[in-house]
Amino acid sequence: MSDTTINLKLHVWRQKTASANGSFEVYEAKDINTHMSFLEMLDVVNEKLIEDGKDPIAFDHDCREGICGMCGVVINGVPHGGHHRTTTCQLHMRLFKTGDEVWIEPWRAQGFPVVKDLAVDRGAFDRIIQSGGYISVNTGAARDANEQPIPKKIADRAMDAAECIGCGACVAACPNASASLFVSAKVGHLGLLPQGQAERYDRVRKMVAQHDAEGFGACTNTGECEAACPKGISVDFIARMNRDFVKAMITSTDDVDSREG
């Protein structure tokens, strides 16, 4: 073993199907290059499993550039491994040392049922977006983009919310498995812009109702979501969403999506 390689002992959650019972299994990750990402390390482990005729570890991934939000596992009890504003795919093995024992498990939440091993079904986020995360205003072609000036302070705030990649770390970190940070980021992004005002209150009503229908818990302001978020989305957006939601419920005459009673 050279100075640029390490050996690890992995405790990986294995679960064949959504309905099967799962358990941790132990694997040796040998001669892992410290320049690798965490997912590349799992690739190496999987190559050895395949060579040995065993079932490789299933995990979610796509762009591997910290953009798409597909990756996400709980590493040593912390979503994405706990390094500041770092996704699992951008977590590098130089942050570990030889001999470390690493516990790897999927997001744990009713709204994120396990599909297999470390892979979970995050379709609930898609359904929350579909319930109201859109605008109906025709924004026009590119040449019309600046016809309605937006103050820089508001544009910057909207962009802060738009940074959310929908990975679900906020849910995995929350003791209540709440997706309030995700929902508030999507509500805040559109609700801050003039194009999003037409559906502003209808949007928050519908998206919060869908959040609850998916089985996510309530926010109790522990702040774990912001700490785990790889994009640093602020819990201030949750407060903004709650204000809009209260106003929406007071002013709405449509009780279809009401959480009362």
N, C-alpha and C positions, 0 to 999 in steps of 0.2 A: 504493500500500500504506500503510495507517494503522499507528499504534502497536499496534493490537490484532490485526493480521494478520501472518502470516509466509509465506514461500515455502520449500519444502523440496524436496530431491531424494531420491526414494524408490528403493531397490533392493529389489524385491519378488520373493520366490520364486514362480514360476509353474510349475504341474505339472498337466496336463490330467486325468490319471487316476492311480490308484495304481500302475499298471504302466508309465506313461510316464516318460521322462527329464525332469527339471526343470532350470530355470536361473533366474538372476536377470534381471529386466527392469526398466528404468529408467522412472520416471514423475515428472512435475513436479506437485507439490501447491502450487497457487498461491492466494494470498489466504485462507489458513487462519486462521480466528478462533482466537485463543489461549484462548478460553473453551471450545472444543470438547474432547471427549475424544479419545483416539487412535482409537477405533472410529468416531467421528463424522467424523474426518478421512478415514478409509478410505471412509466412505459418500460423502463429497464426491468423492473420486477415482473411485469406482465410477460415480457419476452422470455424470461426464465421459466415462468409458469407454463407458457405455451410449449416451450421446448420439452418440458417434463410431462406434457400431455394433460395439464391441469387447466381448469377454467380460469381465465384471466379476471382481474379485478375490474368491475364495471364502475366507471366514474364519468361525470359530465365534463365536457370541454368543447371548445370550438376555436375561437381566434387565438387564444393563448397570448394575448397582448393587453389584457386587463380592460377590454372594451365591451365585450359582448354580454358579460354577466352569466355565462353558462357554467363556469367552474365554481366550485364551492364545496368544501368539506370542513368538518370540524377537526382541527389539529390540536392535540393535547388540550381539549376542552374549550378551544376558542375558534370561532369561525375564521377561516382564511389563515389561521396561524397566529393572529394577534399582532402582527407587525403593522405599524401605522400606515394606513391608506395603501394596503397591499392586497391584491387578489391572490388566490391560491396559485394561479398560473404564473404570477410574477414573484412568487416566494422562491428564493434561491437557496440551494443546499449549503452555501457558505455560512448560512445562519445557524446551521447545526454542527455538532462536533461528533467525531467518531465515538462509538459506544452509546450514543443516545438511544433511548427507547421512545418511539413516536406512536401515539394513539390516534388513529384516523377513523372517523365515523361520518355518516351523512348528516344533513340538516335534520333536526328532530322537531317536527311540528305536525299537527293534525292536517293542516293545509298543504303540507308537502309529503304525501305518502311515498314511502320508499318503493322504487321500481325494482331495483336490484343492487345489492352491495351499497356503493356510495352514491348511486344515481337516484334522484328523487323526481317526482312529477311536480313541476312548478307551473302547471297549467292554470292554477288558481290566479296567478298574477295576470295571465292573459285575459281571463274572464273579468277581472277587476277593470282592466283597461277597456275592454269591450263594452262594459256597462256605462262608461261615461268619459273615458280618456280621449276625447277627440273634440274638434271644433267643426261647426257647419258653415262658418263664414268663408266665402270664396276670397282667398288672399291674393289672387291674381298671379300674373306671370312675374318673372324676376324683375322686370323694369318697374313694377309697381311696389316693390318690397319696402321702399322708404317713403312712400306717399303719406304714411301716418307715422310721424316721428314718435319714438318711444324714449323717454328719459333714460340716460345711461344707468342710473341707480336701479331703475325697475328692470331694465334689460339684463343687468348683471345678476340681479336677484333671481330672475327667471332662469338664467343659465346655471346658477348654483343648484337649483332644483332639477334642471334637465340633466345634470351630471349623473343622476341615479341610473345605474345599469341593470337594476332589477335582479340582482344575484340572489337576494334573499338572506344575506348575512344578518340583516336587522331582525328577521324572524328567528333565526337560529340562536341569536344572542339574547333575545328578550325572554325573561322568565315566564312571560305569559304567551309566548309565541305570537306576539302582535306584529302585524304588517303595517302599522300606522305610519312608520317613517316612509315606506315605499309609497303608500297611498297619498300621503301628504305631499311628497315630492312631485307626484304626477298631477295632483290637484293644484299645487302651488305653481308649477311651471305654466300651466294653461291659464290659471286664474289671475296671474299677474299681467298677462299680455292683453291688449285691447281686443284681439281677435277671439279671445276665450271668454269674453264677458257674457255673451248671449246665453251660454249654458252654465255659467259659473255656479249657481246655487243648485240647479238640477243635477249638475255633474257631481258635486260633493255628496249630495243626498244618495244618489245611485251607487257611487263607488264605495262609500262607507257601508251601505246596506249589503253590497256584494262581498265586501271584506268580511263582514260578520257571517254571511251565509256560507262562506268557504271554511269557517271554523277557526279563524284566527282570533286570538285573544284581545282583550282591551289593553290600552296603554295606561301604565301607572307611573310614568315619568321616571323610570330608573336610569335612563340615559345609556343603557348598554348598546342600544341600536346605533347611536351616533358613534360610539367608540369602536364598534365593529365594522362600520360602513367603510368600504375601501375608497369611496369617493368623498367621505367626510360630510355627508348631508346633515344639516343641522336639525335638531329637535324643534327649533323655532318654527319649522314648517308644520309640525304637528299642532302647535298652538294656533297657527293661522288657519289650518284646516278645521280645527274645533270651533273657532269663531264663525267661520263660514257655515259650518254644519248647523250650529245653533240658529243662526239667522235663517238658513234655508228651511229648517223645520218650523220656525215660527211663522214665516211668511208664506209657506206652501199651503195650498188647499188640497193637494194630492197626498193622501195617506197611504198609498200603495206601498211605498218603501219605508214608511215610518217604523222606527224600532220600538214605539210605545206599545204597551199592552202585549 
